[in-house]
Amino acid sequence: MAQFYSPGRRKAAQQIINVIPHELDTQGQGVARDNGKTIFISGALPQEQVEAQIYENKRNYSKAKAIRILSPSSQRMTPPCSHYGICGGCNQQHVSSDLQHSSKYKALSQLFKRETGLEPAQGAVIFAQGYHYRRRARLGLQYQVKQQRLQMGFRQRASNDLVEMTECPILVSELEQLLVPLRTCLSELSIVKKLGHAELVMADNGPLLVLRYLAPLAESDRQRLLQFAANHQIAIYLAGENDSLERLIGADPCYQVDDLTLGFNPRDFIQVNAGVNQLMIQQALAWLALQPTDRVLDLFCGMGNFTLPIAKRALWVTGVEGVEALVARGQQNARLNGLSNVEFLHHNLEQDVSQQSWAREGFDKVLLDPARAGAAEAMSQIVSLHPERIVYVSCNPLTLVEDSKVLLSGGYQLDQLRMLDMFPQTGHIESMALFIKK
């Protein structure tokens, strides 16, 4: 393939600038201005003088990387993970928690102001702990033929290659301690070259492993896995060539919330940050201001994470979910906890919802917790129900703001906004908002 000389590219790659960033973006990059152009600088923090090398030049902005910190910020931290900077999982371990919180909330608040004209008052960040919080992780598995060894880890930043993980301070300690012995165990399997991925989950009744593999599992392999389970007190589920789930050993997983027990399938969605999940539920219950006479609607309810705590305080709760297996799990969890004032309905909330059964009923309060795509199809229908209070839990600020516009134009006002630090050390922004009928 012919390669052509590009003077602009070479000049950009060699250009060194000396700047002081004024803020941090959600990706952990310092943001500076140089000759009227915005510069995004990886590895730089606000108010510290850095020497940076520009590696990409665009008309309105440039990207650079810090090559020397001339005056470090007091907000600069020493990353505790030896894989930081290579692994693509984290991008803010060098940033203090206070700066992470303030920069994320500022980005959320600025988005609201730009799109709606509202400037939300600074609210407390809902935060549990900065490390050892993640209770679920999927680890890639690749057999390196030349080295004749199994590689297990997370993806490198901007790459499909794996970083072999020997530690991960983001994982809860019980899962982090399994990394090295798990790779050793999997390396001894006869189908080591045909492994897909390993998923670790920390349930409240113990850790579990889901192993995906692409060839028949020999009896000797099953025995090795059973021995691993016995040595580490872990439940194991197998996902073979047809991807169906087989429990090899261990009890059904569950977690506790609001003095309730929620059982789940290893592949079910659960919030990965147990501490923030508990605080988030408490905040939602407080904002809903539930009364014993309230009828409550919970959209995108999953298996009852919010639904069942609400049912303990309200007259009736209707949970609506698009995944049929989660609806069945919610019904099972209601029975398990002795709650008879709750129903779980299976409806697709990403299509027209006007003819769905819940859409014609009366509700005093509404909670919704949609996926990243938001709840565009449901918003106007929620307004038509005229609930007194609406709590919106969001994992995507962009769709939260778009859906909020429907509520604001429908006679609701934004009363409270919180940033949820569900994923510390990363750029993810999760949030929750309270809307009250005017």
Secondary structure by P-SEA (a helix, b strand, c coil): cbbbbbaaaaaaaabbbbbbbcccccccbbbbbcccbbbbbcccccccccccccccccccbbbbbbccccccccccccccccccccccccccccccaaaaaaaaaaaaaaaaaacccccccccccccccccccccbbbbbbbbbccccccccccccccccccccccccccccaaaaaaaaaaaaaaaaccccccccbbbbbbcccbbbbbbbbcccccaaaaaaaaaaaaacbbbbbbbccccccccccccccccccccbbbbbcccccccccaaaaaaaaaaaaaaacccccbbbbbccccccaaaaaaaacccbbbbbbccaaaaaaaaaaaaaaccccbbbbbccccccccccccccccccbbbbbbccccccccaaaaaaacccbbbbbbccaaaaaaaaaaaaaacccccbbbbbccccccccccbbbbbbcc
